[in-house]
Amino acid sequence: MIRAVDHINIVVRDLERSVRFYTDLLGFRLAREATLEGAWIDRIVGLEGVKGRVAYVVAPAGEPRIELLAYDAPVGVDPVDNRRANTVGLRHIALQVDDIAAMTAKLRAAGVTVFSDPVKVPAGVVKHDAGEKTLVYFLDPDGVILELAQYR
């Protein structure tokens, strides 16, 4: 039986840039960093000659952590379709905020691609115990879709 979500992995081009984005802009805390190489990681990910660097960041409220992983070798591809909300596969991570308008303004001021102004989910679409839900999508530096979610 699954007990919990341990972490969410995002492969990034520039580890330092991504750590700054998630910590300085979004408010995550850098928890730890490591270098990954050797037969053990090759076996896990199904690639040969893996050399990578990883940073784990954690939201202020805690786990699960996000694993930011930069592959120095072998270098992967950057599929543009990952930036589209309807592409099959893991598509976004939702981040809960207290003030979605202020966070959206902060993202825009930093030059982040934001899909829209915050949008209130119509009453009756999904009933949430936490109340009314407002959402907005945006992109991280590598084009990964992230979502802000506010409950009132």
Backbone hydrogen bonds, N-H to C=O, Kabsch-Sander energy under -0.5 kcal/mol:
donor,donor_aa,acceptor,acceptor_aa,energy
6,D,4,A,-0.6
8,I,65,R,-1.9
10,I,67,E,-3.0
12,V,69,L,-2.4
15,L,13,R,-0.6
18,S,14,D,-2.3
19,V,15,L,-2.7
20,R,16,E,-2.3
21,F,17,R,-2.2
22,Y,18,S,-2.7
23,T,19,V,-2.5
24,D,20,R,-1.8
25,L,20,R,-1.1
25,L,21,F,-0.8
26,L,21,F,-1.7
27,G,23,T,-1.0
28,F,22,Y,-2.8
29,R,58,V,-3.1
31,A,29,R,-0.6
31,A,56,Y,-3.3
32,R,56,Y,-1.1
34,A,54,V,-2.2
36,L,52,G,-3.3
37,E,35,T,-0.5
38,G,50,V,-0.7
42,D,38,G,-2.0
43,R,39,A,-2.4
44,I,40,W,-1.8
45,V,41,I,-2.5
46,G,42,D,-1.5
47,L,42,D,-1.1
51,K,73,A,-2.8
52,G,36,L,-2.7
53,R,70,A,-2.3
54,V,34,A,-2.8
55,A,68,L,-2.3
56,Y,32,R,-3.1
57,V,55,A,-0.5
57,V,66,I,-2.6
58,V,29,R,-2.4
59,A,62,G,-0.7
62,G,59,A,-2.2
65,R,6,D,-1.2
66,I,57,V,-3.0
67,E,8,I,-3.3
67,E,65,R,-0.5
68,L,55,A,-3.1
68,L,66,I,-0.7
69,L,10,I,-2.4
69,L,67,E,-0.7
70,A,53,R,-3.0
71,Y,69,L,-0.6
72,D,51,K,-2.4
72,D,70,A,-0.8
73,A,51,K,-1.9
82,N,79,P,-1.6
83,R,80,V,-2.0
84,R,81,D,-1.9
87,T,84,R,-1.6
93,I,145,I,-1.0
95,L,147,E,-3.9
96,Q,94,A,-0.5
97,V,149,A,-2.6
103,M,99,D,-2.2
104,T,100,I,-2.5
105,A,101,A,-2.2
106,K,102,A,-2.1
107,L,103,M,-2.4
108,R,104,T,-2.5
109,A,105,A,-2.5
110,A,106,K,-1.3
111,G,108,R,-1.8
112,V,107,L,-2.4
114,V,112,V,-0.6
115,F,137,Y,-2.4
116,S,137,Y,-0.5
119,V,135,L,-3.1
121,V,133,K,-3.1
125,V,122,P,-2.0
128,H,126,V,-0.6
131,G,128,H,-1.8
134,T,150,Q,-2.5
135,L,119,V,-2.9
136,V,148,L,-1.5
138,F,146,L,-2.6
139,L,113,T,-2.1
140,D,144,V,-2.3
143,G,140,D,-2.2
145,I,91,R,-0.5
146,L,138,F,-3.3
147,E,93,I,-2.5
148,L,136,V,-3.1
149,A,95,L,-2.3
150,Q,134,T,-2.5
152,R,132,E,-2.4
